[in-house]
Amino acid sequence: MIPFSVLDLSPIAEGSNAAQSLRNTLDLAQHAERWGYQRYWLAEHHGMPGIASAATAVVMAHVAGGTSRIRVGAGGIMLPNHSPLVIAEQFGTLESLFPGRIDLGLGRAPGSDQATAHALRRDLNANPDEFPQDVVELMHYFQPVAEGQRVRAVPGAGLQVPVWILGSSLFGAQLAAQLGLPFAFASHFAPAQMVQAIEVYRSRFRPSAQLERSHVMLGFNVFAADTADEARLLSSSMQQAFVNLRSGRPSRLQPPVAGYEERLTPPERAILEQTLSCSAIGSPDTVRRDLQAFVVRTGADELMITSQIFDHKARLRSYEITRNLQG
């Protein structure tokens, strides 16, 4: 098996709060480190009632400070929301505090609705089409300071923080290939262009100082339990989250509901079938089979496993089962 990593949105469960969510995040990270996961990434989302990782760099410091070996990263920072210099300073600070353990994944989506995006950026003329230039500028701040350079990241300059490009379309694949950066595709919720994006990235990849050969990491949902019935029940919380979000009703992570799929309308079922097609739901044998088939089909170099499960102990168990499948 290829390396497995963890993607955590710090889910806020119904009846709970952000403080408990962040405590759960650190607990999962500590377990993931003991189990041997490669990296632990957190995602930037804003204005979402069920996600506590909006201040992503702050949550990363919380996780890195409570672990000792696992790589900690952003999957990702939504760069159009920020000045490249500010992100260079934040991740330069993280790298200074936790040397050799920090990853910086960059995306160009807002991670929010448009009204929230405007409130974040303040400048209504901010242009997400400038994302490639912003990535290059940000990477420049991690280089050693050149003679006469007036703007510099302190901390940040000379630290060479690894940069990843995140995406759910061909745009990110093309940019990652052009810059010679590793590429993480959001197949766990937007799999439509996955196969084509992988092909574009690998065929156009140019080696760089950071990376000699292409590296593809794919998002994959896992709902693993000791029985198939339990796994299907656990997955209903994530199903509710997607249906609510796509219906314009984002919510906290809801308790599992038996027979949830049977209650859905045909359009809602279609949303789930398309959105969650890159998933494994079941007992250990089923999850092993589905993971192996996915890796064979895609040729992924690494999987980013996400398990949006309502009960924290059940979420830990899902990640434990998944890691044990690697032997």
C-alpha positions, 0 to 999 in steps of 0.5 A, a space after each residue: 500500500 502507498 502512504 496514507 495521510 489524514 484530512 481533518 475539517 475539525 467537524 463540529 457535531 450537533 450538540 457540541 462546539 468548536 472547543 470540543 471539535 479542536 480537542 478532538 482534532 488534536 486527539 485524532 492527530 496524536 492517534 494518527 501519529 502513533 498509527 503511522 499516518 504520513 501527514 495530518 492536514 487541515 482545511 480552510 473553510 469560512 462561515 461553515 457551522 460544521 467546520 472549526 478549522 477556519 484559522 488554519 495556521 492556528 489549528 496547525 500550531 495546536 496540532 503540531 505542538 501536541 505531536 512530535 513526528 507526523 507532518 502537519 499541513 494545510 489542505 489547504 490555504 485558500 490563497 485568494 483570501 490572503 496576501 502571499 506575504 502574510 501566508 509566508 510569514 505564518 508558515 515561516 513561523 510554523 516551520 521555525 517552531 516545528 522544523 521539517 514538519 510543515 506542508 503548505 497546500 494552496 487552493 484558489 477557491 474561496 472556501 466560503 460563500 461569496 458574501 463571506 469571501 468579500 468580508 474576508 478579502 475586504 478588497 472586492 477587486 481581488 481576482 482569483 485568476 491571479 492565483 498562479 502569480 500569487 503562488 510564485 510570489 509566495 514561493 519567492 518569499 521562502 527563498 534566501 533573501 537576495 541583495 537589495 530585496 526590499 520585501 521579505 518574510 521574517 520568519 520565512 526567508 530561506 526556510 523552503 517550506 514544501 508547497 503543494 497545489 490543491 485542485 478539483 479541476 484541470 487548472 490546478 493540475 496544469 499549474 502544479 505540473 508547470 511549477 514542478 509541485 506535488 498535486 493534491 486532487 479533491 476527489 473526496 468531494 469533486 471527483 468528476 475530472 480526477 482521471 483527466 487531471 491526473 493525466 494532465 499533471 503527469 504528462 506535463 510535469 516539469 521537475 523543479 528544485 522541490 520535486 524531481 518527479 510527479 507526486 499525486 495525492 488523492 482525497 478518499 472518504 473512508 467509513 470503516 467499522 467492524 460491521 458493514 451495517 455500522 459503517 453504512 450508518 456512520 456514513 449517513 452523517 456525511 451524506 446529510 452534510 453534503 445534501 444540506 450543503 448542496 441544498 444551501 443549508 450548511 449545518 453542523 455534523 448531524 447524528 447518523 440516521 438509519 435508512 437515510 438514503 431511502 428517504 432522499 429524492 432522486 436528485 439528492 441521491 444523484 448528488 451523493 452518487 456523484 460526490 461520494 463516488 471515491 469512498 469506501 464504506 464497510 467492514 475491513 475486508 470491504 474497505 481494503 478491497 475498495 482502497 486497493 481498487 482505487 489505487 490500482 485505477 488511479 496510480 495514486 502516490 498517496 491517499 488523503 483519507 477523510 472520515 467525517 463521522 459524528 461520534 469521535 470514538 467511531 471516527 478514531 476506530 475508522 482511521 485505526 482500521 484503515 491504517 491497519 489495512 496497510 499491514 
